[in-house]
Amino acid sequence: MTHTTTDQPPRRASGAVVPVLAFAGIVVAVMQTLLVPVIKDLPQLLSTAPSNATWVLTSTLLSGAVATPIMGRLGDLYGKRRMLILSLAVMVVGALVSALTSQLLTMIVGRTLQGFAMGAIPLGIGLMRDMLPREKLGSAMALMSSSIGVGGGLALPAAALVAQHTNWHALFYGAAGLGIIAIALTLLVVPESPMRAEGSFDLAGALGLSTGLVLLLLPITKGSDWGWSSGTTLGLFGASVVVLVLWGLFELRIKAPLVDLRTTARPAVLFTNLASIMVGVAFYVVSLVLPQLLQLPKATGYGLGQSMVVAGLCVAPLGLTMMFTAPVYARLSARYGPKTTLILGLLIIALGYGGGLGLMDAAWQTIVTSVVLGAGIGLAYSSLPALIVGAVPASETGAANGLNTLMRSIGTSVSSAVIGMVLANTANNVGGIAIPTMHGFRVSFLIATAAVAAGLVLALFLPKAGRAPQLRASSEEDASLERAEEVLRGFQGRVLDSSGVPVPRAKVTLIDRRGRQAGATVSTEDGSYTLSVPSEGAYVLAAKASGHGPLASSATHSGEDEAVLLDLSLPGEVVSA
């Protein structure tokens, strides 16, 4: 599989690209917490049993997990902007389906379509990598990555306000309206990425991964209802292991896999993904615990007796702080690197949960906890795409970030299941109603702290950051210096025709020994090109230009900090356009 550019030169990205993509990410994330304010009322609203009503939430989670890596790969193949718009369009259709029904099965179909939009997060990150200048990429990816938490946090008070004063179906109409706005802004502002993968979509791999994920996440989300030792739960876990192992073996044997497992096994990618699971666990705990604590009546002796709207407003600083953390992350990462920033974020999360154990006696204390946790989660979430992008070639940005987003989703799924079980097992039964206890809330915070500690250990195993100028530059001057360093570690030269005349805008693609794209560029007006190399070894430089025949030239780089000079001479015969 190789990567190349499209025949059309890319439009220059405007300053509005980042906020528009971040807005799309926030809109998508809203789907995850849209129904939180009415969870307890869903059985009555849908005229069904509580165990059936939970499928309204589970279906969104499952479809989001399945869609995320698949849409990332489709974006690499057919255009990230195109797939982003498709994801948002499917979400709008799903929201309208849910808005027009009170039947359980139809509602589940609508919610499944809404979850499909989760693939927009890695697609947005991929678009940013392809279009933005190096000095702006770090903060932009940080904001896009944090949009998952920002959307979830801001949706709570907004959804609570709507649900408390209007018909609950208005939630879906509002979500559809936001999706339409996001589509319109994307069409107007965001250009398509010029990068494309040459090859076909791995349909068998997509089906295998989807089946394995459903078999894995289904018992995680429904284990409390079915029983963790039941035959159904254990059988599905066992089946997921078998399917995912067979899927992995299949992916290793084909030329153009859905997920490049060899790349995923690199320490920088592997430990980042494992740490992502732990960050996902920690993020969801606060979203589950604080709203319940705030809304419990004061008669319990520990409940804070706040309304649904006030509870949402107290938790909203979690998302707002994550949003404002993005520029702070950019400065810290530029100076110390994303690994250090991830470790710092995890330490702040641990501080937030540790301090939160003693800050549960007043509404203002929950706000303090939300702010601290928002800062830590914002730094951690912002670091993850930077670590992934710095460790994979441009040809795998969409798929790699899709997999990383999936890891976070798995973390939130595990968090939901474990915390739900803890709160249920520690609850007091009053008049047939299970009332969560303060003991259960504190145990939940301790579980989150333990997850953060595990994430911190994993982060310490991350290798030292290599040269990643697209993530580390903090100014134009720094960017220029780092570009110069990058040139010293690759190939450079000119693209010429058969008579020695420079060929401008020729496409030059670097292919490694396994036939995968390792870099791509377009020659300048004087025919010059530069390509960095990820490691020493043998490569093929493929060049083509309108009106000339294609060229493939073999070359070897020793890995030393010096450029290999190589002019590429295109065949003289003219080919039809």
N, C-alpha and C positions, 0 to 999 in steps of 0.2 A: 504494500500500500504506500502510495506517495501522496504528497500534498502539493498543490500548485495554487496559482492565483486565477481569478476569472479573467476573461478577456477585457473587461471594462476596468479602467482605473478607479480606485476607491474614491468616493466623495470625502472631502475633508470633514472630519467630525467637528461639530459646533460645540460651544460650551454648554449647550443644553442636553447633550447626550447623557451625561452622568446622572443628573437629576431625573431625567425621563426613565432611564433604565432602573434607577433606584425606586422610583414611584411604581413601576411595573412589579418589582420585587415585593414591595410593601403590599400592593393589591393582592398578589398571589398569597402572601403569608396571612392575610386577613382570613382566608378560607379555613385556616387551621383553628382559629379561636372564635369564629363567627357565632357558633352556637353554644359557647360556654355559658353565657348568661341564662340560657333556657334548657340546659341539660336535664335538670331535675323535672322539668315539665314535659319533656318529649314524649314519654309514654301516653300521657293524657292528650297531648296535641295530635298525636298520630294514631290514637286509639289502638294501642298495642301494648305488649308486655315490656317491662324495663329491659329484659335481656335482648329483645328484638330491637328496641329503640337505639341501643348502643351501636348497631350496625350503621346508623347514620353518621357516626364519627369514625368508626373503623373503616368504612368504605373509602373515605377521603384519604385516610392514612395509607391504605394499601395501594390505591391508584397513584398517589404521589410518589411512593417508594418505587413503584414499577416504572413510572414515566420519567423520573429524574435521569437515570443513566442512559435510557433509550433516547430521550430528546437531545441530550448532550451529543450523542453519536450522530444522530440525524442532522444536528446543526453543523457538525464538522463536515458532513457529506454534502448537504444541500443548501446550506446557508443558515447562519445562526439567527439573523433577523427574521427570516421566513418562518423558522420553527418557533421563535418567540411569539410572533403574531398568531400562529396556529394554536399555541398553548393558551394564550389569552382568549382566543375565539371559542375554544372548547369550554373554557371556564365560564364565559358569558352564557353559552347555551345551557350548561349545567345549572347555573344560577337561576335562569329563567324557568327551567324545568322544575326546580325546587320551589320557586315562587308560586307556581300555578297548581300545586298539589298539596294535599294533606294525607295522601296514601303512602304507606310505608315503602312499598316496593319502588314506586316512582320517585320518592324522595331519595332512596338509596342510589338510584340511577343518576339523579341530578348531582348528588354529592360525590359520586365517583368521578363524574366529568369535571367537577370543580377541582378535585385533587390532582387531576392530570396536569394542571397548570404549574405544579411545583418545579417542572423542568425549566421554567423561566429563569430561575436563579443562576444555575451554571451557564445558561445561554448568555445572560447578561454579562457575566464575568468574562466569558470567551470573547464577546464583542468588544469589551473594554481592552482586553489584551491585544486584539487585532488592530484597533483604531487609535488608541490614545498614545500621546508621547510618554516617554519613560518616566519623566518627572511627575506626571499626574496619575500614573497607574496605581500606585500603592494606595492612596487615599480613596480613589474611585472603587477599587475592588473591596476595600474595607467597608465602604458604605453599602455596596451591593450585597456583600456577605451578611452584614448586620441587618439588612432589610427583613430577614426572616424573623428576628426578634422584634424589630421595630414594628412591623405590621401586626404581629401577634399581640404586642403590648398595647398599641394604640387601638386595636379593634375591641378590646375588652370594655372600656368605658363607652365607646361609641355604640357598640352592639347592646350594651346594657341600657343605654338611654333610649334607643329605638324600641327594644323589646318591652321596656317598662311603660312606654307611652303610646305605642302603636301596635298594629297586628304584627305578629312575629314574621310573617311572610315579607314584610318590608325589608328585613335584613337581606334577603336574596335580591330584591329589586335594587337595593343600594349597591350590592356587590356587582351585579350586572352593569350598573351605571359606571362604577369605577373601572371595570374591565373595558368598557367601550372607550372611556377617556384614555386609558393606557394604550389601547390599540391605535387610536387616532394620533396620539402624541408620538408613538413609535413610528408610524407611517410618515409623519411630517418631519421628524427630527433625526431619527437614527438611520444612518446609511447601512447598507449590507456589507458584511465583511468580505474582502476579496479572497480570503483563504478558503480552499475547498480540498476535500480528500478525494482522491481518485480511487474508485472501487465501488463495491455494492454493499448494501446493508446486510448485516449478519442476522437474518430473520430467525434462524434456528437458535442462535445465541440469545436473542431477545426473548424468545419463548421460554428457553431454559431458565434464564435469569428471573423472568417474571414468575414462573412457576415456583422456583426455589424461594423467592422473596415472600410470595403469598403463603407458602407452607411454613415459613419461618415466623413471619409477623402475625399470622392469624392466631396461633396459640399464645404468643406473647400478649396480644391485646385481649384475648378472650379467656386466658388461662384462669383468671379469678372466677369467672362464671362457670366454666366447665370443670374446674378442679385441676390443680397443677399435677396431680398424680393420676388423672383419669387416662383411659386408653386413648381417647381422642387427642388430648394434648400431647402425650408422649409419642403417639403415632405420627402426628404432624411434624413434631420436632425431628423424629428419626427420618421421615420422608424428606424433609428439607435438607438434611445433611447429605443424604444419598443424591438428591437432585443437584445440589450445588457442587458436590465433588465431581459428578459426571459432567456438569456444565463446565467446570474449570478445566478438566482434562480435554474437553472438546475445544475450548477456547485456545488452549496451548498448541493445538494441532493445526489450526487453520491460519491462513495467511493474513486475513483482515478481520480480526476478532472485534466483537462489540466492546470488550474491555481488554486491554493489553495487560494480562496478569504479570508478565515479566516486569513491566514498568511499575505496576502496583506493588510488586515485591521489593522495590528499592527501599532502603531504610527511610529515606526522607518522605516517601509517599506512604509507606506502611505505618510508621509511627504517627504521622499526621492524621491518617484516617482513624487509627485506634484512639488517639487523643480526642478526635472529633466526637466519637461515641460518648466519651465521658463528659465533654462539654454539653452535648445534647441532653444527657441525663440531668446535669446540674441546672440547665436552663429551665427545664419543664417543671422541676420541683416547686420553684417559687410561684409559677403560674397556677399550680394545683393547690398549694397550701394557703397562701395569703388571702385570696378571694373568699375561701371558706371561713377562715378565721375572722375576717372582717364582717361577714354577714351573719355569723352565729349570734343568737340573742344574748344579751348580757346576763340573762337569768342562768346561763350555764356556769357562770363564775369566771369564764375566761373569754367568751365571745365578745366582740367589740360592737355588735348591734348596729352596723351600718347598712344603708340601703345598697341595692345592686349597683346603682350608678356611682355612689361614693366609693364603694369597694373597687370598682373599675378605675376610678380616678386615682386612688391610692397606689394602684399597681402600674398605672400609666407611665410614671417616671422610669420604669425599667426600660421601656422602648425608647423614650426620649433620650435617656442617657446613652443608650447604645448608638443612637443617631449622631449625637454630638461627640462621641468618642472617636469617630472615623478620622477627623483631621489630627487629633492627638496621636492616634496610632501611626499615621503617616510620618510624623516627625520622629517618634520613638523608633519606628522600624528603619527609617533612613539612617539613623545613627547607630542603632544596636542590632538591627536585623530582626526578622519575624519570629525566629526561635525565641529570642529573649523577650519579645513582646508577648508571645503566647505564655511563657512562664510567668511573666508579670501579671497577665490577665487571670491565670489560674490562682495565683496567690491572692489577688484581690477578691476573687469569688470565694475562696476559702475564708477570708476575713469576713465577707458579707454573711455567709452562713453561720460561721462561728459566733459573730456578734449578734446575729438574728436570733440565736437561741435564747438570748436574754432581752430581746426587743420585741415582745409580743403583747405588751400590756396597753398600748394605745395606738390609734390610727396613725399618728405622726411617726411612730417608731417603725411601722411597716413601710412608710415612705422612705425613711432613711435606709432601711434594708434594701428596698427596690433600687435606690440610686446607686448604692455601693455595688450591688450585684449587676446592675446594668453596665457600670463602668468596666467591671471585670469580664463579663460575658462579651461586651462590645470589643474589648481588646483581643480576647481569645478568638471570637468569630472572625474578626478582621485579619488575624494572622494566618488562618487556615488556607484561604485561596492563594495567598502570597507564597506559602510553603509549597503548595501543590504546583503552581505555575512555575516556580523556580526549579522544580525537579523533573518536569516533563517537557517534551518538545511541543512546539506550537500545534502540531498535527493532532495532539491528544488533549488539548485544553478543555474542550467541551465535555468529552467523555470522562476525563479525570476529575474535573470539578463536579460533574454529575454524580460520580461515585462518592466523592467527599460529602456532597449534600445528602446523599443517601445514608452515609454513616451517621450524620447528625439526626436524620429521621429515625434511624434505628435506635439511637440514644434516647430520643423523646418517647418512642414506643415502649422501650424497656422502663423508662422512668414512670410513664403512665401506669403500666401494669404493676410495677413494684410498689409505688406509692399508693395506688388504689388498694392493693392488698393490705398494706400496712394500716392505712386509715380504717379499712373495713374490720380488720382483726382487733384493732384497739378501740373501736367505737363503743359507746354506751347505747343500749337499746332502751328507748323511752317511748312507751306507748306504741311499740311496733316500728318506731322510726330509729334508724341508726344515726347517732350524733357523734361526729368526730371528736376526739379528745385532744387536750393539750399534749399529752404524752405522745399521741400519734403524730402530731405536728412536729414535735421536737425530734422524734425518731426519723421522720422524713428529712429534716434538715441535716441530721447526722449522716444519713445515707448520701445526700448530696455532697457533703464534705468528704466522705470516703471516695466518691467518684472523682472529685477534684484532685484528691491525693493521688489516685491511680493515674489520672491524666497528667499530673505533674511529673510522675516517674517516667511515663512514656515520652513526654516532651524532652526530658533530659537525655534520652537516647537518640534524639534527632541529631544527624550529623551536622558538623559546622557548615554554615552557609557557604556555598560556592559563589562564583561570580554571577550575580544576577542584576545587572545594571538597570533592567526595566523596573525593578522593585526598590532599589536602594537610592536612586537619585533624588535629592531634595531640592535641587535648583538647576537652572540651565547650565551653569558652569560645571556642577558635579556631573550632570548628564553627559556633557561633552567629554570630560575626562574619562568617564566609564565607557563611552562609546569607543574612544581611542584604545582603551585596554582590551575591549572586546575584539577589535580588528586584529590585534596582535596574536590572537589565538584562533585563526581560521584561514580561509582562503580569500584572496583578493586579486583583482585583475580587471581586464576589460573584455567586453563582448564585441567581436569584430566580424565583418563579413569576409568573403573570400578574397577581396582586394585590400583588406586591412582598414576599411572605413568603420569607425565606431557605430554600433547599433544601439540606439536608445530604447528604453522600455522593453528590453528583452527579459523574459522570465527565466530566472536561474533557480533551480531547486537542488538542494543537497540531499542525497539519499545514502543511508548507511548500509552496512553489509547485509542487513536483514531485509532490505528493500523498503524501509520505512523512511518517511520524510524527517530530516533532521534540521532543516532550515530552508527558507525561501526568501527571495528578494527580487527586485526589479532594477535593471541597470539604469544609470542616470543618463543625462543628455549626452555626456561624452563617452558613454558605453561602460563606465566603471561600475563594479559591483563589489560588495564585501559580504562574507558569510562567516559567522563564527561556528566553531565545532564543539559539540558537547564532550568529546573525548578523543584520544588518539585512535588511529585506525584507518582503514581503507574506506573511501567514499566514491560516489559517482556524482558528478555535477552535470545535470541535465539543463540545457538551455534551448529556448525557442522564441521566435519573434515572428510577427506578421510579415509575410513575403519571403521568408527564409525557411529552409529545412531545419528540423530539430538536430540537436547534437547531444551526445552523451560522452563524457570524458572521465576516465578513472584517475584518482589522485589519492595520495596518502598523506596524513598529517601525523607528525611525531608526538604531538601533545605539548611541545615546548611553546613558550610565550613569544612566538614569532609567526608572522603570516607566511603562508605558502603562496607564491606568486604564480598565477595561472591565467593566461589569456584563453578565451574560448572563441574559436573561429567557426562561425556558422557556415554550412554548405552554401555554395554559390547559387545553386538552382533555385528559382523562385517557385513557391508552391501556391496553389490557389487559396484565396482567403476563405 
